[in-house]
Amino acid sequence: MSEHNFSCPACGQNILCDTAHVGTEIACPVCHASVIVPEATASASVPPDLAPGLPKNPPAQQTSGLAIASLVCSLLSLVTCIGWLPGIICGHMARSRIRRNPSLKGGRLAAAGLLIGYLFLMLEAGTAAVHLWRFSAAVKQGYANVRENLATNNLIVTQTTSTKVSNASQADETAPPVVATPSATPANPTPTGWTLDSGNMMFPASPVGGKLHGFDFVLKTASFRNGDLKITSTSGLSLDFHNLAETVEGSSYEVQPADDGGIPHVRMTWREGDVTQSATYSKGYAMKLQFGPSVKRKVAAKIYLCFPDDAKSCVAGTFEVRLLKSK
């Protein structure tokens, strides 16, 4: 038996076989390519260990550059936030080339790059979903606030509190409807007196007047809608009453400073120069407020209201309330 040594024409692998196989087809042990055994030559009979020009071992495998790029790009997601995208692309390309070319290695690098890339992809998707949910919730809340503000004449109540409500009308104290006609110079807008004892409050027969935060209050308009009463003056002062009953016809309210819970919230608004100021009272004030029957969507009313501020703000008198349609 004589040995025959030759090189694979496909991968260059050194193949050793018996000379009896010359001219027959065999498979390369490395690349598995079909090879026809060539005829023996003088140089082929030289033993492999004595032939310096012939390869003794299979060629060394190279690491796929795409596999390295996949891992590096995916790790760069910690800095760039979008490195996962090229990391995933390079990872899939590297695995495809490694499968086709046995001389390439780096399958584990490509798998690690793909794993890290997809983890960052899921993290980015989750973060985007959270931001989208928060934005949607903020839009819905803003829309709800706008609707609430419109329903309360664009006023926001900042405090909560209390009330004594009586649905029994008091015919003996109901004044006839009075439509206030503002004058350029009111004679005396100040009510009879400031007091925090509602038991001593007597309704004056004159149209609503007084002083709020030191400014004269002369009635301009009064309207009611959805449990909120708004009274404005000719000088831009306003009073807003919240948490009244849904209908006020024939109702009356009496509030003492010690009452806490269930009473209307009253907001006083005034202007100091170009700045609008406001104060909301949910307790500590004194008030009597009475409403008569409804006639053609108008209600005759009387009020005596005193605030516990340093200016001793107070308004009192009769007025007519327009009943606006509910929204």
Phi, psi and omega in degrees: 000124178246144183267147180234124184247128178209169182256144177291125180292345182271310184243353179084004180295135177285125183242132179245123179215175178281145181298344179293343181270003181301130180089353179264166182258126178232170179257135177296131181291347182258300184263355177062022177281148178286126184230133174270124183294120181285169177291151181289141176240174181297322182285337182287339180280355179287131179302147182303322183285347179256354179260102184292338184274353182262138179292136180265333183234159176300150179298144181294140178281146179257146178280131181296127177294328178294325178295318177296317180298323179299313181294317182296314181296319180296320178292331179291351176299338176295338183250314187268341180072348179235010179296340180297332183294304175295332178298317179291318181297311181296325180297314179293321178295320180296315180296324179294317180290325179295323178294326182277334185236106182294343180282355179260145174229175182118018180299323180290324177297316179296319179295320178295319178298319178295318180299312181295320180299315180291329175297316178292326177298315179294324178295317178296319180296319178295319178296317179297321179295320178296315179297320178295319179295318179295320179296316179297319179295322179294320179296316179296319180294319178297319178296319178296321179296320179296316179298320180293319180295319178295324180290338179246034178058040176062031178243140180248123178275127186258353180227163179238151175192222204226172181189151173248114184246132176235123181275358180281122179285149181246092187295329183290341181248003182283121181273153177294154180304133180234125175259115184283133174247101184300139176252157182297322181229100180295145182294306180203092184285352184283130179290180186299326180177153180270133178205150176254016177249104183296339179292336179265005182276124177242125183295126173283156182276352182278161176300158183305131177203176179149206179224136174238118179055034178088358181254141179297137179246116177238126186303137173241299180219159174214130182217156181226137177201131173053042177082008181238131178249133180233126178238127181241158179247169180291341182261009178095356175289153180209153174234131180238125181248123180244161179069029171279175178292162180296329174232139186249356182302125178075011181262159176217150181228138174225124186235131173254154180302332182279350181294137181213101179118119176087002180265159180295151171267131183241126177246128178257129182235134179214170180240135173241098186071236179263007184252130176270124180248154178209155176217132181250130181245122176252353175191173177089353180253168178238140183202144164237131182217123182231143178237140176268194179286163180272131177229111181053049177060031173227144183229129174283137184218161177224146182216147168219114188226128179230134179255150181273036180271171181296329180279356182052057180296138184204136173225146180202153177140187180257155178199170180242132185254129172273129179270109180275155179291141180292149178264000000 
